[in-house]
Amino acid sequence: MTTQRWVNRPDGSNWGDFGADDQVGRMNLITPEARLRGAREIREGLSFSLSLPLDYPGGNVLFPLRKEPVFHYEERGSGHNFNFQMSEVAPSCCDVISDDAVTLYTQYSTQWDALAHVGQMFDADGDGKPEKVYYNGYRAGKDIIGPDDEGPRGAAALGIDKLAVAGVQGRGVLVDLEKRHGQDRVLIGYDGLVEAIDELDVSVENGDFLCLNTGFAQLVLSMDKEPDATVLASSCAVLDGRDEKLLDWITDSGIVAICADNFAVEAYPARETTADKFAALPLHNHCLFKLGIHLGELWYFAELTAWLREHNRSAFFLTAPPLRLPGSVGSPVNPIATV
Ligand code: UVW
């Protein structure tokens, strides 16, 4: 057991509560009992993929730093190792072989954010100066090493591979914000979320995955890989990360993750603030940095939402492991809901 990595922990954080070496945060609440509770939501045996095709949204207007997947093919024989006729290398063979490789921005489409995705300048070691630090006191440049640092690159701590082995399964609950607000751009704070939960009669329990349908991914899909950035920026519900009451609710609710079909779960850019120092992504700060709550983004809920609406249900069994890709700060995911 390591000694804790911090002298100061951020106000409102749970650092250390799951152990000095914890790297999965609230996912610790996915116990065998929590998984069984989720599995009890399987009544029909029907399943729904909650992923967009990973080449959506298309282009990079939604976020210029993330680009669509690009495929590569290795050369082989007279061409490439794709539709390759094995008889070229072994005349008696009748096989035809295809292999491929891909450059994939891990957070381009339906994704999980790892806990190493967002940290903060924070004085964790108590020397009076802030340093770059992530959940539970893990350090940039030491535990999470980038191209501008010395050492083997990647998130050796808090990477998405840690989530992959945590067994991402449990009870999902869907709050259908699109049913209440249509595809209007509305900022959802504590009042809006709790009203929706009550009105839709959703019961959110300790250990649940909170899923938010806003209609955004469906809108992205309808744009056929030519997304209109202006329309998207003014459509569909987003959480108000500056609402402290909402952040407190997230702390108290015991949820293990928030998975939304919109770009960043919260409004990005967030509401303006007059504070001297502030997080640009306040809900990411609260969830990823302070509490170890993973965020899922650009999930696709259209068919699941329609089925749940028709059957007057809101809960389902969710299985959503990311790729076990060591060092990565995010991952594509094909979440499966089973009802
Ligand atoms: C940003 O990093 C802006 O967003 P996300 O967490 O949605 O990937």
Boltz pocket constraint, residues with backbone or C-beta under 6 A from the ligand:
constraints:
  - pocket:
      binder: B
      contacts: [[A, 107], [A, 113], [A, 117], [A, 263], [A, 264], [A, 265], [A, 268], [A, 284], [A, 297]]
      max_distance: 6.0
